[in-house]
Amino acid sequence: MLRERITAKINELSPGHRKVARFILEKPREAAFLTASQLGAHVGVSEATVIRFAYTLGLSGYQELHQSISHMLIDDLSTLARLEKYRSSGKKGIFGTAMDKDINAMKMAQFRLDEKVLLDLAKTFVEAPAVYIAGYRSSYTLAYYLSFYLSWLLPAVKLMPLDSPYELLVNAPRESVVVGISFPRYSTWTVDVLRRAQEHNLKTVAITDEHTSPLANHALHILAVPYSPISFIDSFAAPMSVLNCIILSISQQLGDQVTSLFETFEQYWKEQNLYEPPML
């Protein structure tokens, strides 16, 4: 698969080839309609550099690269199609195939994400009077995880209820942040939460797979994170890692305040006998 090929060679690429790689990974839907010269113009390299990039990947030329980009866009999004594809793929077995996909997604996330974007997003959370987090179906696990840890650090963090999210939005303080998390197949519920938050002039953040995601249309800030489904499972190894980066960035910006918070937490946890001691 093209994504895996690029990820495997990412550290060996020249600066010009890395520009081409980044564009294809971040904007495959746009790249699929470009000639070699047009793609080169978009990223500031020559047509010859784009063609040499195809050779570097072991392809016969730009035509094969272009076909590979198109194939990358043919998303078999139904769970049944994913399951059948997974059953018939690879010789590594279940564990090798599943872990390879997660590892490649993590490598791609490390390559694609700009640390400054994460730091700016963390600052947006810290400065907000309240943070509302929305996720549905499998993405609910990510929303819950993010809200769980942010509630340790920030004074007003709410996981949006599935049955009545709009009442919260109507009463949200000005400058509040609403985070929508969804990956293919995108949740209509989450898109609608962001749309309504935007209508109420709240700051909106989309954590999704691409800038062309339907969530992006209603987001002031977009965090595009590589996503790689495994069979019928939505594998969130890379998104979970990126959430950890956001949480750690927020704790870093809060500085000594975090130390004080955790001293209080530890005292409470001890009083409540919340955790079992390890076995000796």
Secondary structure as GFF3:
##gff-version 3
##sequence-region A 1 280
A	DSSP	alpha_helix	2	9	.	.	.	ID=ss1
A	DSSP	three_ten_helix	10	12	.	.	.	ID=ss2
A	DSSP	alpha_helix	15	26	.	.	.	ID=ss3
A	DSSP	alpha_helix	28	31	.	.	.	ID=ss4
A	DSSP	alpha_helix	36	43	.	.	.	ID=ss5
A	DSSP	alpha_helix	47	56	.	.	.	ID=ss6
A	DSSP	alpha_helix	62	73	.	.	.	ID=ss7
A	DSSP	alpha_helix	79	87	.	.	.	ID=ss8
A	DSSP	alpha_helix	93	112	.	.	.	ID=ss9
A	DSSP	alpha_helix	115	127	.	.	.	ID=ss10
A	DSSP	beta_strand	131	135	.	.	.	ID=ss11
A	DSSP	three_ten_helix	137	139	.	.	.	ID=ss12
A	DSSP	alpha_helix	140	153	.	.	.	ID=ss13
A	DSSP	beta_strand	157	159	.	.	.	ID=ss14
A	DSSP	alpha_helix	165	170	.	.	.	ID=ss15
A	DSSP	beta_strand	177	181	.	.	.	ID=ss16
A	DSSP	alpha_helix	188	199	.	.	.	ID=ss17
A	DSSP	beta_strand	203	208	.	.	.	ID=ss18
A	DSSP	three_ten_helix	214	218	.	.	.	ID=ss19
A	DSSP	beta_strand	221	224	.	.	.	ID=ss20
A	DSSP	alpha_helix	237	254	.	.	.	ID=ss21
A	DSSP	alpha_helix	256	271	.	.	.	ID=ss22
###
